[in-house]
Amino acid sequence: MAVMQARAFWRVPGPRGELRQESLAEPGEGEVLVESRFSAISRGTESLVFHGRIPDSEYQRMRAPFQQGEFNDTLKYGYANVGRVLKGPSSLLGRDVFCLFPHQDRYVVPEAAVLPLPDGVPARRGVLGANMETAVNALWDAAPVVGDRIGVIGAGVVGVLVAALAADIPGADVTLVDINPARARLARRLGVRFRLPDDAPENCDLVFHTSGSAAGLRQALVLAGNEARVIEMSWYGTRDVELPLGQAFHSRRLSLLASQVGHPRADRAARWGGQRRLALALGLLADPRFEALLEPSCAFEDLPWVMASVTSPQSETLCQVVRYGTQDEDDGHSERSA
């Protein structure tokens, strides 16, 4: 069987990153060979992974579909890849597909592991598929209704996606809250109201927390109205979080609900198996507003130092796109200068 060569990004103790060469067998029956066009760093999760902050208890639940190696050690990790099918069935040949695959320039996977990008979704924007699926799942968990006052704390990629989707609910009054005033411009481009924490509206029907900080979660409890729900979307890895549950938490009968993309709500899971939810998420990315979340691309060859920079505590990067080969920076669909 013929063998091909590929290069992949690996996290190694230090922590640091390096590109390693790998051998690929030709795709067999029911498999596809994909050449990567773009991938993305999912900053929240990949920061914890890169810096070795995954609790032992979560090693199995946190595994990415095509991860190799072990957390907090040497591993290949990632789940936001868009590539073009070079070999496979005629229905997929030459098509751009999304796959939950790590940062690697070419790979072979089962045909069922890839999903063609819908018409109108550029390859570069398609890397937001996993983040959009997380946002969709959070809205399912929260079940907002017409006219809700909704707060979203944390203007990172997932928070912005949640706010943009919620703002499309008729009559919904949505506010995106962040400590960085520069995020106001991003919110305007998405058509969402922005406020700094001191000016955030209280008495909300729903509050989504996505900031990844204990301070953000504490504020979420403040903004929630009586008998309201707080949807916790941040994951803290090995960090402990302290909350003021001894003040008005009980008298106001607040609900704190965890939302995790790997576990759809039971009444949804019964009908949304397979890749139906991901297909929905990819279709939503046809909206050109979401181009505003994409940072200028970096070359795959630069990923070892870019990963260290993007996952540092000082980073304010949104969605860092990784470009493979000679792909055009904007894939012909850039909206960033708008």
C-alpha positions as CSV (number, residue, x, y, z in Angstrom):
1,M,0.0,0.0,0.0
2,A,1.4,3.4,-1.0
3,V,2.4,5.7,1.8
4,M,2.1,9.5,1.8
5,Q,3.7,12.1,4.1
6,A,1.9,14.7,6.2
7,R,2.9,17.3,8.8
8,A,1.0,17.8,12.1
9,F,1.2,20.2,15.0
10,W,2.0,18.5,18.4
11,R,2.0,20.0,21.9
12,V,5.0,18.8,23.8
13,P,6.0,19.3,27.5
14,G,7.4,22.7,28.3
15,P,4.9,23.6,27.0
16,R,5.8,24.2,23.4
17,G,4.7,23.2,20.0
18,E,6.4,21.6,17.1
19,L,5.6,20.3,13.6
20,R,6.2,16.6,13.1
21,Q,6.1,14.5,10.0
22,E,3.7,11.5,9.8
23,S,3.0,8.7,7.3
24,L,-0.4,8.2,5.8
25,A,-1.7,5.2,4.1
26,E,-3.8,5.6,1.0
27,P,-7.5,5.9,1.8
28,G,-9.4,2.6,1.7
29,E,-13.0,1.8,1.1
30,G,-15.3,4.3,3.0
31,E,-12.4,6.7,3.6
32,V,-11.3,10.1,2.3
33,L,-8.0,11.9,1.8
34,V,-8.4,15.5,2.8
35,E,-5.9,18.3,2.1
36,S,-6.3,21.1,4.7
37,R,-7.1,24.6,3.6
38,F,-7.7,26.2,7.0
39,S,-7.9,25.3,10.6
40,A,-8.6,27.4,13.7
41,I,-7.4,27.6,17.3
42,S,-10.3,27.2,19.7
43,R,-8.7,29.5,22.2
44,G,-10.5,28.6,25.4
45,T,-10.1,24.9,25.3
46,E,-6.8,24.8,23.4
47,S,-5.2,27.2,26.0
48,L,-6.0,24.7,28.7
49,V,-4.7,21.8,26.6
50,F,-1.5,23.6,25.5
51,H,-0.7,24.7,29.1
52,G,-1.4,21.2,30.6
53,R,-4.5,22.2,32.7
54,I,-6.8,19.3,32.0
55,P,-7.9,17.4,35.1
56,D,-7.2,13.7,35.2
57,S,-10.9,13.0,35.7
58,E,-11.7,14.6,32.3
59,Y,-9.1,12.9,30.1
60,Q,-11.7,10.6,28.4
61,R,-14.6,13.1,28.2
62,M,-12.3,15.8,26.7
63,R,-10.7,13.7,24.0
64,A,-11.1,15.1,20.5
65,P,-12.3,12.6,17.9
66,F,-8.9,12.3,16.2
67,Q,-6.6,13.2,19.1
68,Q,-3.3,11.3,19.5
69,G,-1.3,11.2,22.7
70,E,-2.4,12.2,26.2
71,F,-3.4,15.4,27.9
72,N,-0.8,17.3,29.8
73,D,1.8,15.4,27.9
74,T,2.8,15.0,24.2
75,L,-0.3,15.1,22.0
76,K,-2.0,16.2,18.8
77,Y,-5.2,18.1,19.5
78,G,-7.8,20.2,17.7
79,Y,-11.3,20.1,16.2
80,A,-11.7,22.9,13.6
81,N,-10.4,21.9,10.2
82,V,-11.7,22.7,6.7
83,G,-10.1,20.9,3.8
84,R,-10.6,19.7,0.2
85,V,-11.3,16.1,-0.5
86,L,-8.5,14.8,-2.8
87,K,-9.5,11.1,-2.9
88,G,-12.8,9.5,-2.0
89,P,-16.3,8.9,-3.4
90,S,-17.4,11.0,-6.3
91,S,-20.0,12.8,-4.2
92,L,-17.2,14.3,-2.1
93,L,-14.3,14.5,-4.5
94,G,-13.1,18.1,-4.9
95,R,-15.5,19.5,-2.2
96,D,-14.6,21.5,0.8
97,V,-15.5,19.7,4.0
98,F,-15.5,20.4,7.8
99,C,-13.8,17.8,10.0
100,L,-13.2,17.7,13.8
101,F,-9.5,17.1,13.1
102,P,-6.3,18.5,14.6
103,H,-3.9,21.0,12.9
104,Q,-2.4,18.8,10.1
105,D,-1.8,19.5,6.4
106,R,-3.4,16.3,5.1
107,Y,-5.2,13.4,6.7
108,V,-7.2,10.2,6.0
109,V,-10.5,9.7,7.9
110,P,-13.8,7.8,7.5
111,E,-16.1,9.3,5.0
112,A,-18.7,9.7,7.8
113,A,-16.3,12.0,9.7
114,V,-16.5,14.9,7.2
115,L,-19.4,17.2,6.3
116,P,-19.5,19.2,3.1
117,L,-19.7,23.0,3.6
118,P,-23.1,24.4,2.6
119,D,-23.3,26.7,-0.4
120,G,-22.5,30.2,0.6
121,V,-20.1,29.3,3.4
122,P,-16.5,30.1,2.5
123,A,-13.8,27.6,3.5
124,R,-12.1,30.1,5.8
125,R,-15.3,31.0,7.7
126,G,-16.2,27.3,7.9
127,V,-13.6,26.8,10.7
128,L,-16.1,28.4,13.1
129,G,-18.3,25.3,12.7
130,A,-17.4,23.8,16.1
131,N,-17.8,27.1,17.9
132,M,-21.2,27.7,16.3
133,E,-22.3,24.2,17.3
134,T,-21.4,25.1,20.9
135,A,-23.5,28.3,20.6
136,V,-26.5,26.4,19.1
137,N,-26.3,23.8,21.9
138,A,-26.3,26.6,24.5
139,L,-29.4,28.2,23.1
140,W,-31.1,24.8,23.2
141,D,-30.2,24.4,26.9
142,A,-31.4,27.9,27.7
143,A,-34.6,27.8,25.6
144,P,-35.1,31.6,25.2
145,V,-38.5,32.9,24.2
146,V,-39.9,35.9,22.4
147,G,-39.1,39.2,24.3
148,D,-36.5,37.8,26.7
149,R,-34.0,40.2,28.2
150,I,-30.7,38.3,27.7
151,G,-27.2,39.1,28.9
152,V,-24.1,37.5,27.5
153,I,-20.9,37.9,29.6
154,G,-17.7,37.4,27.6
155,A,-17.2,38.7,24.1
156,G,-15.0,35.9,22.9
157,V,-15.9,33.8,19.8
158,V,-18.6,31.6,21.5
159,G,-20.1,34.6,23.5
160,V,-20.4,36.7,20.3
161,L,-22.0,33.8,18.4
162,V,-24.5,33.2,21.3
163,A,-25.4,36.9,21.4
164,A,-25.8,37.1,17.6
165,L,-28.1,34.1,17.5
166,A,-30.1,35.3,20.5
167,A,-30.5,38.8,19.0
168,D,-32.4,37.2,16.0
169,I,-35.2,36.1,18.4
170,P,-38.2,38.4,17.9
171,G,-38.4,41.0,20.6
172,A,-35.3,39.8,22.4
173,D,-33.3,42.5,24.2
174,V,-29.7,41.2,24.1
175,T,-26.6,42.8,25.6
176,L,-23.0,41.6,25.2
177,V,-20.8,42.4,28.2
178,D,-17.0,42.5,28.3
179,I,-14.2,44.2,30.2
180,N,-12.5,45.1,26.9
181,P,-14.1,48.3,25.4
182,A,-12.6,47.5,22.0
183,R,-15.2,44.7,21.7
184,A,-17.8,47.3,21.2
185,R,-16.9,47.7,17.6
186,L,-17.2,43.9,17.1
187,A,-20.7,43.9,18.8
188,R,-21.8,46.7,16.4
189,R,-20.8,44.7,13.4
190,L,-22.8,41.8,14.7
191,G,-25.8,44.0,15.4
192,V,-25.7,43.5,19.2
193,R,-25.7,46.0,22.0
194,F,-22.4,46.2,24.0
195,R,-21.8,47.3,27.6
196,L,-18.9,47.3,30.0
197,P,-19.6,45.4,33.3
198,D,-20.5,48.6,35.3
199,D,-23.2,49.5,32.8
200,A,-24.7,46.0,32.2
201,P,-28.4,45.7,32.5
202,E,-29.8,43.8,35.5
203,N,-33.1,41.8,35.9
204,C,-32.3,39.6,32.9
205,D,-34.4,36.6,32.1
206,L,-31.4,34.7,30.9
207,V,-27.7,35.2,31.3
208,F,-25.0,33.3,29.4
209,H,-21.6,33.2,30.9
210,T,-18.7,32.6,28.5
211,S,-15.8,34.7,29.9
212,G,-13.9,31.9,31.5
213,S,-13.4,34.0,34.7
214,A,-14.8,33.6,38.2
215,A,-15.5,37.4,38.2
216,G,-17.6,37.0,35.1
217,L,-19.7,34.2,36.6
218,R,-20.2,36.2,39.8
219,Q,-21.5,39.1,37.7
220,A,-23.8,36.7,35.8
221,L,-25.6,36.0,39.1
222,V,-25.9,39.8,39.7
223,L,-27.5,40.4,36.3
224,A,-30.0,37.6,36.6
225,G,-33.5,38.6,37.7
226,N,-35.7,36.7,40.2
227,E,-36.1,33.0,39.2
228,A,-33.9,33.6,36.2
229,R,-31.4,31.1,34.7
230,V,-27.6,31.5,34.3
231,I,-26.2,29.3,31.6
232,E,-22.6,28.5,32.4
233,M,-20.6,27.8,29.3
234,S,-17.0,28.4,30.6
235,W,-14.8,25.5,31.5
236,Y,-12.1,26.1,34.0
237,G,-9.9,23.0,33.7
238,T,-8.0,22.5,37.0
239,R,-9.0,25.9,38.5
240,D,-11.5,26.3,41.4
241,V,-14.2,28.9,41.2
242,E,-15.6,30.7,44.3
243,L,-19.2,32.0,44.1
244,P,-21.3,34.1,46.5
245,L,-24.1,31.6,46.9
246,G,-24.8,32.8,50.5
247,Q,-26.2,36.2,49.5
248,A,-29.5,36.5,47.5
249,F,-28.9,33.4,45.4
250,H,-31.5,31.3,47.2
251,S,-34.1,34.0,48.0
252,R,-34.1,35.0,44.3
253,R,-34.4,31.3,43.3
254,L,-31.7,31.5,40.7
255,S,-30.9,28.5,38.5
256,L,-27.3,27.8,37.5
257,L,-27.2,25.4,34.5
258,A,-24.1,23.9,32.9
259,S,-24.0,23.7,29.1
260,Q,-21.5,21.4,27.3
261,V,-21.5,20.8,23.6
262,G,-20.8,17.1,24.0
263,H,-24.1,16.5,25.8
264,P,-27.3,17.8,24.0
265,R,-30.4,18.3,26.0
266,A,-32.2,14.9,26.3
267,D,-35.3,16.0,24.3
268,R,-33.0,17.2,21.5
269,A,-30.5,14.3,21.5
270,A,-33.4,11.9,20.6
271,R,-33.8,13.6,17.2
272,W,-30.5,15.3,16.5
273,G,-28.1,12.4,16.3
274,G,-25.2,12.0,13.9
275,Q,-24.1,15.3,12.2
276,R,-27.5,17.0,12.0
277,R,-26.6,19.6,14.6
278,L,-23.2,20.3,13.0
279,A,-24.9,20.7,9.6
280,L,-27.2,23.3,11.2
281,A,-24.2,25.2,12.7
282,L,-22.3,25.2,9.3
283,G,-25.4,26.5,7.5
284,L,-25.7,29.4,10.0
285,L,-22.2,30.5,9.0
286,A,-23.5,31.7,5.6
287,D,-24.2,35.0,7.4
288,P,-21.3,37.3,6.4
289,R,-21.4,39.0,9.8
290,F,-19.4,36.2,11.3
291,E,-16.4,37.1,9.2
292,A,-15.7,39.7,11.8
293,L,-14.6,37.0,14.3
294,L,-11.8,35.8,12.1
295,E,-8.3,37.1,12.7
296,P,-5.8,37.4,9.8
297,S,-4.5,34.0,9.0
298,C,-1.1,32.7,10.1
299,A,0.9,30.2,8.1
300,F,0.8,26.6,9.3
301,E,4.6,26.7,9.4
302,D,4.4,29.4,12.1
303,L,1.9,27.6,14.3
304,P,4.4,26.5,17.0
305,W,5.1,30.1,18.1
306,V,1.6,31.4,17.2
307,M,0.0,28.8,19.5
308,A,2.1,29.9,22.4
309,S,1.2,33.6,21.7
310,V,-2.6,33.0,21.2
311,T,-2.9,30.9,24.3
312,S,-1.1,33.3,26.6
313,P,-3.1,35.0,29.3
314,Q,-2.5,38.4,27.7
315,S,-3.9,37.4,24.3
316,E,-7.0,39.1,23.0
317,T,-7.2,37.0,19.9
318,L,-10.6,36.0,18.7
319,C,-10.6,33.1,16.2
320,Q,-7.0,32.6,15.0
321,V,-7.1,31.0,11.5
322,V,-4.3,28.8,10.3
323,R,-3.6,28.8,6.6
324,Y,-2.2,25.8,4.7
325,G,-0.1,26.0,1.6
326,T,-0.8,28.9,-0.7
327,Q,-4.4,29.5,0.3
328,D,-5.6,33.0,-0.3
329,E,-5.7,35.0,3.0
330,D,-9.4,35.9,2.7
331,D,-10.6,33.1,0.5
332,G,-12.3,35.7,-1.6
333,H,-14.9,36.5,1.0
334,S,-13.4,38.8,3.5
335,E,-15.6,41.3,5.4
336,R,-13.0,42.4,7.9
337,S,-12.5,45.8,6.4
338,A,-16.1,46.6,6.4
